């Protein structure tokens, strides 16, 4: 790991920001502000020829005025000025470069020509570069965040992201706060002038702080065979979730307009290669983030037998459909579960799977019927995992006593996926409690079951070697 060139990009001891500013109305303001507010402990060198200081740090007229080696140089100035700045960078004073600036290959032939010239100069100097058109990198463990948005916090976790665009940016604070993701690293590649998805996947596959990788791609740059070979090797060690953009002709044209990448090749061939490599395909951006949450929160089930409990009977039917459509099967709970749960039955027999909370709560309104069901299934050798619908908000008087059985089941190796009966609100007491204890909540039974099935398939594939 210590030899991989990207380590200095995510663990720099010093950062120079070309284009730093004190103007709070400018997006460049947050490039330095985030480093300070998030507790980045390395040296910060703001570069602005018109300022004496930026946010309490001495400002420099140019990079050469610093006079010291700098691990990471962030460039965020007008595109027309970037080539001259790059040419002036001293070879022996720089570890790597991030080109935040846009306006290159995504703008047409002239922009591509300038980008190619920058790439040529950096290659001759032996300096590696991320971008251009890239907001990167982010590392939760050292307070590093190159972003145009003010970031409120960086919760530490094992989930790392690779993006080909900055589409995560507007929702980033929400993902880390309300959505409760724990982050390891995030690298936005932009136009991929130099550093590619293959370089980044190689680094994260070796990174002990990364346990799950989520990768957004529009194109694969360079040797596709090497990329898929590396993807297969990585997927044997840790889950890799892939979201592919530009799957239609119109989508491919849209990709060309914002990163200058021409999307080529058959979608069917890409999907087949993805499956063969053992990666998990996300169909939508929402699914991409929910899969990332599921894999970072849960251990995989020991088998495919699932027990479900819902309020409306019709929802149990739809959930059962989702179970079999995703390769799971309905568990057949044993005699011990029947003995525990029959005490809550109405005057007639009801099924244990699917379990009808609507009926149970009608006759036992003041019992923790969720706790009884979850504890019974957690101890049942015929059950591998559970999918459980929460009750309406007004039916949960005490979050701690209500939620503790969920945690007990998870500790016994029976992963649970949860969804509410109403619109999902991540700021509710119940959901905050559950997700603080690594029990993920999803917006629907279908998404919950799909994520659980992906965990199971990935585990089976890893065990079998693909």
N, C-alpha and C positions, 0 to 999 in steps of 0.2 A: 504493500500500500504506500509506503513512504516514497517509492520511486515513481508513482504515477503522476504525470504532470498536472492533472486536474486537482490534486490535493491542495496545491498552493492557491488555486482559485477559490476553494471553499474554506481553507484555513490560512488566509494571508495574515502575516504579522504586521503588514502596513498596506494602506490603500491611498492612492492619489485620485482625486475626483476632478477631472478637467471639465469645467463648466459648472462648478459649485457656485451657489449663490445664497445671499441672505434674503432675497425677495420671496416672501412667503406666498405670493401669488403665482410664482413660477414652479412648474413641476420639478425642475432640478433641485429645488429647495429640499425635497424629501430625500435626496440621495445622501446627504450628510446628516440630516435630521434623524433618519432612521438608525443610522450607525450609533449616534449618541444616545438616543432614547432607548434602544434595545440593548445597550451595554456592551457594544463592541469594544474590546480591550486593546486592540492594536493601534498603531499610529495612524492618524488621519491627516492627509495633506490636501486641503482644498486649493484648487488652482483657479484663480480669477484675476486677470490683469488689472481690474478696476477696483479690487477690494483689498483692504489691509487684513481683515479677519472675516471668518465665516463661522457663525455659531460658536464663538469663543476659541476657535482654532486659527492660528496664523495662516493667512492666505499667501500664495506664491504667484508670481507673475507668469511663470512657465514651469514646466516639469524640470528643466535643467537647473532651476534655482533651488531645488530641494537639496541636491548634492548628496543624496543617500540612495541606497538600493531600495526599491519599492516592489513588493510582491505582486500587487494588483493595481493596474491603471484603468480607471473607469472613464470613458470618453463620452460626454453628452453635450455636444455643441452642434452647430449647423453643419449639415453634411458637406457643404462646399469647402469647409475649413478643415475637415478631418484629414485629407491626404497630406497636407503640409505638416500638421501636428504629428502624424505617424512617422513621416520622414525624419523629423527632428528627435524622435525618441532614441536615447542612447542604448545600444545593445547590452552593455554590461551593467545596466542599472534597473532592469525590469524583469519581473517574473512572468507576467501574463497581462493581456489586455482584454477588456470587455468594451465592446462598441455598442452603447445604448442607442446611439443616433440611428434614426431611420432615414429613408430617402435614397436608397441605393438600388439593388437589383429589382426590388418590388415596384420601382417607378418606370422601368423600361430600359432600353438599350444603353442610354447614356449613364444611367445610374448603375447598371451592371458593369459598364466599362470602368467607372470610378472604383467600384467595389473590387473588381479584379486587380486594379492597380494597387489598392491598399493591401490586398492579400499577397501580391507579389513582393511588396516592400517588407511586410512583416515576415514572410518566409525567408527572404534574404537575410534578415536580421536574426532569424531563429527564434522569433517571439510568437507564441501561440495566442490565439484570439477566439473569444466567443462573440457571436453576432455577425454583422451589425443587426440593428433592430431587435435588440435583446435586453430584457430586464433580468439581470442575473449577476451572480448567484445569490441564493439565500441558504443560510445554515443556522438552525435553531440553537446549536450548542455554543456558538461564539458571538451571537448577536449580529451576524452579518446579514444585511438585507439591502440589495440594490433594487429600489422600487420608486416609482413616481407617486405612489400612494403612501400616506402616513400609516405605518403598521403599528397596531396597538400592542401586540404581544406575539411571541413565537413559542407556543407550547412544544416541548421536546417529545419526540416519538420516533418510531422506526420507519415511517412512511416517507419515501423520496419520490420526487416528481421530475420527469423530463418533459418539457414542452417545446413545441416548435413555434409557439406564439405566446403572447402575453395575455391570452384570454382569461387566465385565472385571476389577473390583477384586480378587476372591479369587485370580485367576490372573495378576495383573499382573506380579509379580516373576518368575514362571515364564516368562511371555512374553518378558520383557526379558533374562532370564539363560539358562535352559536352552533355550528356543525360539529364541533368538538374533535377536530382532527389533531393528531400529534405529528409534528413534522420532523424529519431528519434533514434532508437537503432538497433544494429545488434549483434546477438549472434550465433556463430558457435559452434555446439555441438560436432563435431568430432566423436569419437568412442562411446560417450554416456555411459561412465563408471559409471557415477553417475547422473548428471543433464540431463534430457531428454526433448524431445519436449513438453511433458505434463507440466512439471515444467515451461518451458519458455512461453508456450501459456498462462498458468495461470497468470504469471506475466504481460505479455503484454496486456492481456484482461482487467486487472485492471489499467493499466498505462494511466493516463490522457493525457500524451504527445504522445501517439500512437493512431492514428486514422485509420490506415490501417495496416494489418499484411500480410506479404508474407512469406510463409513457404515452404522450400524445404525439402522433406523427401525421404529416401530410405527404412527405416523401422520404425515401431512403437515399442518402447521398453516398456515392462511392460504391464499394463492393457489397452488393446485396447478399451474396453467399456468405461472406464473413459475418455480416450482421446477423443473419438467421442462425449461423453456427454458434455465435456468441449468445444469442437469445436462448437457444436450446440449452447450452451449458449453464446459463444463469438460472433458467427456470427449474433446473434440477436442485438448485440451492435455495432459492427464494422465489416467491410468486412475482410474476411480471404481468401487469394488466396493460393492455394496449387499446388505445382509442385512435382509429384511423379516420382522418378527414379527407375530403376530396374523393369520395366514393362515387360521385356522379360527375357527369361532364360539366355541369354548372358549378359544382363544388370545386372541381379541379381548376376552373377558371378563377374562382374566388380566391383560391390559394395563391395563384400567380400574382394576384393584385396586392397581397399584403406581406408575403415573404419572398416573392419572386421565384417561387419553386414550381416547376412544371411537374404536375402529378402524372406519372406514366405507369403503364402496366395494368394488368387485369386485377380487379377487386377479388374475383374468385380465386385467382392464383395466390394473391396476398393472404387471403383468409385461410387457404389450405396450408400455406407455409407457416402461418401463425399457429395453427392447430398442431402441425407436425412438430413445431418447436416446443410446444407445451405451454405457450402463453395463454392468458385469459383475454378474450375479446370483449370489449365494452361496446355496446351499440350506440349509446348516447352519452353526452357529457354528464348528466345526472347519474347514470349507471356507473360511469367511470369513477366518480367520487364515492358512490355508495359501495362499490366493490373494494375500493381502497380502504374505506372504513372497516368493512367486514373482515378483510384479510389482516388488517393491523390490530383489530380488537379480539378476534376469535381464534381459538384453536380448531382445527378441522374435526368434524364428527368421525367417530370410529367406524361408522357404516352409514347406510342410506335409509335407515328406518326412522321415520319422523312421526311425532305425535303433535297434533294441532288442537287448538282451542280457540273458538271464535264466539262472538255474540250473536249476530244473525246467522240462521242456518244456511241462507243462500250464500253467505260469504265463505262458509265451510266448503260448499260445493266448488266455488271458484278457486279456493286455496288448494283443494284436492286436485283439481285439474292442473294447477301450476306445479304441484308436486310431481305428478307423473310425466308432465311435459319436460321437466328438468332432470329426470333420471333418479328421483327419490321414490320411495314407496311408503305407504301408510303402515306404521308400526302396529303390532298386535299386543297391546299391554297385557301383562300377566295377571295371575290371580291376586297377588299382593296389592296391585294397583286397584283392582276392583274392590277389594275389602276396605281399602282406605277411602275410596271415593264414594262408595255406595251409601255411606252415611249422609251424604249431602243430596242424594237423589230425591226427586219428588215421589209420588205414590206409584210410579211406574219405572221400569228399567229404561236406562238411556245408554247410548254408546259411549265408550271411553275415548274413541278416536274415530271421527272428530268429536271433541267434547263441546257441549252446547252451554256456554256460560249464560246465554239468555234465559234458559230454563232454570239453571242452577241458582242464579242470583234472584230470580223471581221467588223461590222458596227459601233462600238462605241469604237474604239481602245483607245482613250484618256480619257475615263470615268472610274471612280472607279466602275466598274460593280459588283465586289465582294461586295463592301459596299452597293450598292443598293439592291442586293439580300438578304444579311444578315439582313439589317435593315427591309426589308419588312417581312421576315419570323419571325423575333424577335417580331414583333407586331401582328402577325397572330395567332388568337386563335385556329386555326386548325392545328398548327404545334407545336410539343413538343421538337424537337431537330433537328440538322442539321449535314450533312456531306458534306464538301466543299473541292474541289481540288484547290490548289494554282495555280496561273499562272506561266509560266516560269520565271526564275530570272530576265531576261532583261525587263520584262513588269511591274516591280514595281519600279518606280523612287523614291518614298518617303515612307519608312516603317511606319512612324508615322501616316500619313494620310490614308494610305492603311489599316493599322491594327486596327485603333480605332473602326470601326463598329463591329469587332469581340469581342472586350471587352464590348461594349454596349450590345450586344446580351447575352453574358455570365452573365452580371449584371441583365438582365431581366429574368434570370432563364431558358434560352434556351441553353443548353450545345451544343458546337460545337466540332466536331472532324475534323481534317485537314490532308491532305496528299499532297505531291508535285507531279509534273508531271515527275520529274527526280529522280536520286539517292538522297536519303535523306542525307543532310549535316546539322548537328545540329549547326554548327558554323556560318551559314548564318545569316545576319542581321534580316531577316523576322522571321525565326524560333526562334532565340534568343529572339526577342521582344515578340512573341506570348507566348512562354513558360515562360518568365518572368512574364507574366500576367495570368498564369495558364490556358492557352489554349494549350492542347497537340497536337503535330504533330506526325503522324505515317508514316511508310514507304509505306503503301498501303491502298486502300479503304477497303479491306477485313478485315485487322487488326483493322482499325479505327472503322468500323461498329461493329465488334465482341466485342470490348471493350465497346462501347456505349450500346450494347445490354446486356452485363454482368452487367453494372451499373443499367439498368432498371430492369432486373430480380432480382438482389439482393435487390433492394428497394422494389419491390412487395412482395418478400418473407419475408423481415423484417417486413413489414406492416401487412402481414397476419399471422405472427408468425410461418412461415415455411410451 
